[in-house]
Amino acid sequence: MHLISRKALREFWEQHPDSQSSLIHWANAMEKNDFNSFAQLKRAMPTADLVGDLIVFNIGGNKYRLIASIHFNRGKVYVRHIFTHRDYDKGTWKL
């Protein structure tokens, strides 16, 4: 999969240094695989949840949430948001 954008990951871990290794692990896993469907992704990453058109990943032992838009047919992963669990629970990202 082609990941767009690592910059968002880097900016987040600069603010939350303990997230760096988990975000790098997630990014590497995404880039090393070619997922053809959400079902295939879910088998490889069981914490992924489909919320509307977006996919939410638990990162760092559920301390953080990464929200991505994945276009399986084009092999592209767009990082939309990364939140602490507390900020994610506020739900403002759904607006």
Contact map, one row per residue, 1 for C-alpha under 8 A:
11100000000000000000000000000111111000000000000000000000000000000000000000111000000000000000000
11110000000000000000000000000110000000000000000000000000000000000000000000111000000000000000000
11111100000000000000000000100110000000000000000000000000000000000000000000011110000000000000000
01111100000000000000000000000000000000000000000000000000000000000000000000011110000000000000000
00111111100000000000000000000000000000000000000000000000000000000000000000000110000000000000000
00111111110000000000000000100000000000000000000000000000000000000000000000000000000000000000000
00001111111000000000000000000000000000000000000000000000000000000000000000000000000000000000000
00001111111100000000000000000000000000000000000000000000000000000000000000000010110000000000000
00001111111110000001001000000000000000000000000000000000000000000000000000000000010000000000000
00000111111111000001000000000000000000000000000000000000000000000000000000000000000000000000000
00000011111111100000000000000000000000000000000000000000000000000000000000000000000000000000000
00000001111111110010000000000000000000000000000000000000000000000000000000000000010000000000000
00000000111111111111001000000000000000000000000000000000000000000000000000000000000000000000000
00000000011111111001000000000000000000000000000000000000000000000000000000000000000000000000000
00000000001111111000000000000000000000000000000000000000000000000000000000000000000000000000000
00000000000111111111000000000000000000000000000000000000000000000000000000000000000000000000000
00000000000011111111000000000000000000000000000000000000000000000000000000000000000000000000000
00000000000010011111100000000000000000000000000000000000000000000000000000000000000000000000000
00000000000110011111111000000000000000000000000000000000001100010000000000000000000000000000000
00000000110011011111111100000000000000000000000000000000000000000000000000000000000000000000000
00000000000000000111111110000000000000000000000000000000000000000000000000000000000000000000000
00000000000000000011111111000000000000000000000000000000001100000000000000000000000000000000000
00000000100010000011111111100000000000000000000000000000001100000000000000000000000000000000000
00000000000000000001111111110000000000000000000000000000000000000000000000000000000000000000000
00000000000000000000111111111000000000000000000000000000000000000000000000000000000000000000000
00000000000000000000011111111100000000000000000000000000001000000000000000000000000000000000000
00100100000000000000001111111110000000000000000000000000000000000000000000000000000000000000000
00000000000000000000000111111111000000000000000000000000000000000000000000000000000000000000000
00000000000000000000000011111111100000000000000000000000000000000000000000000000000000000000000
11100000000000000000000001111111110000000000000000000000000000000000000000001000000000000000000
11100000000000000000000000111111110000000000000000000000000000000000000000000000000000000000000
10000000000000000000000000011111110000000000000000000000000000000000000000000000000000000000000
10000000000000000000000000001111111000000000000000000000000000000000000000000000000000000000000
10000000000000000000000000000111111100000000000000000000000000000000000000100000000000000000000
10000000000000000000000000000000111111011000000000000000000000000000000100100000000000000000000
00000000000000000000000000000000011111011000000000000000000000000000000110100000000000000000000
00000000000000000000000000000000001111111000000000000000000000000000000100000000000000000000000
00000000000000000000000000000000001111111100000001000000000000000000000100000000000000000000000
00000000000000000000000000000000000011111110000000000000000000000000000000000000000000000000000
00000000000000000000000000000000001111111111000000000000000000000000000000000000000000000000000
00000000000000000000000000000000001111111111110100000000000000000000000000000000000000000000000
00000000000000000000000000000000000001111111111110000000000000000000000000000000000000000000000
00000000000000000000000000000000000000111111110000000000000000000000000000000000000000000000000
00000000000000000000000000000000000000011111110000000000000000000000000000000000000000000000000
00000000000000000000000000000000000000001111111100000000000000000000000000000000000000000000000
00000000000000000000000000000000000000001111111100000000000000000000000000000000000000000000000
00000000000000000000000000000000000000000100111110000000110000000000000000000000000000000000000
00000000000000000000000000000000000000001100111111000011110000000000000000000000000000000000000
00000000000000000000000000000000000000000100001111100011100000000000000000000000000000000000000
00000000000000000000000000000000000001000000000111111111000000000000000000000000000000000000000
00000000000000000000000000000000000000000000000011111111000000000000000000000000000000000000000
00000000000000000000000000000000000000000000000001111110000000000000000000000000000000000000000
00000000000000000000000000000000000000000000000001111110000000000000100000000000000000000000000
00000000000000000000000000000000000000000000000001111111000000000011110000000000000000000000000
00000000000000000000000000000000000000000000000111111111100000000011110000000000000000000000000
00000000000000000000000000000000000000000000000111100111110000001111000000000000000000000000000
00000000000000000000000000000000000000000000001110000011111000001110000000000000000000000000000
00000000000000000000000000000000000000000000001100000001111111111100000000000000000000000000000
00000000000000000010011001000000000000000000000000000000111111111100000000000000000000000000000
00000000000000000010011000000000000000000000000000000000011111110000000000000000000000000000000
00000000000000000000000000000000000000000000000000000000011111110000000000000000000000000000000
00000000000000000000000000000000000000000000000000000000011111111000000000000000000010000000000
00000000000000000000000000000000000000000000000000000000011111111000000000000000000110000000000
00000000000000000010000000000000000000000000000000000000011111111100000000000000011110000000000
00000000000000000000000000000000000000000000000000000001111001111110000000000000011110010000000
00000000000000000000000000000000000000000000000000000001111000011111000000000011111000000000000
00000000000000000000000000000000000000000000000000000111100000001111100000000011110000000000000
00000000000000000000000000000000000000000000000000000111000000000111110000001111100000000000000
00000000000000000000000000000000000000000000000000001110000000000011111000001111000000000000000
00000000000000000000000000000000000000000000000000000110000000000001111100111100000000000000000
00000000000000000000000000000000000000000000000000000000000000000000111111111000000000000000000
00000000000000000000000000000000001111000000000000000000000000000000011111110000000000000000000
00000000000000000000000000000000000100000000000000000000000000000000001111100000000000000000000
00000000000000000000000000000000000000000000000000000000000000000000001111110000000000000000000
11000000000000000000000000000000011100000000000000000000000000000000011111111000000000000000000
11110000000000000000000000000000000000000000000000000000000000000000011101111100000000000000000
11110000000000000000000000000100000000000000000000000000000000000001111000111110000000000000000
00111000000000000000000000000000000000000000000000000000000000000001110000011111000000000000000
00111001000000000000000000000000000000000000000000000000000000000111100000001111110000000000000
00000000000000000000000000000000000000000000000000000000000000000111100000000111110000000000000
00000001000000000000000000000000000000000000000000000000000000000111000000000011111000000000100
00000001100100000000000000000000000000000000000000000000000000011110000000000011111100000000000
00000000000000000000000000000000000000000000000000000000000000011100000000000000111111110000000
00000000000000000000000000000000000000000000000000000000000000111000000000000000011111110000000
00000000000000000000000000000000000000000000000000000000000001111000000000000000001111111000000
00000000000000000000000000000000000000000000000000000000000000000000000000000000001111111100000
00000000000000000000000000000000000000000000000000000000000000000000000000000000001111111110000
00000000000000000000000000000000000000000000000000000000000000001000000000000000001111111111100
00000000000000000000000000000000000000000000000000000000000000000000000000000000000011111110000
00000000000000000000000000000000000000000000000000000000000000000000000000000000000001111111000
00000000000000000000000000000000000000000000000000000000000000000000000000000000000000111111111
00000000000000000000000000000000000000000000000000000000000000000000000000000000000000010111111
00000000000000000000000000000000000000000000000000000000000000000000000000000000100000010011111
00000000000000000000000000000000000000000000000000000000000000000000000000000000000000000011111
00000000000000000000000000000000000000000000000000000000000000000000000000000000000000000011111
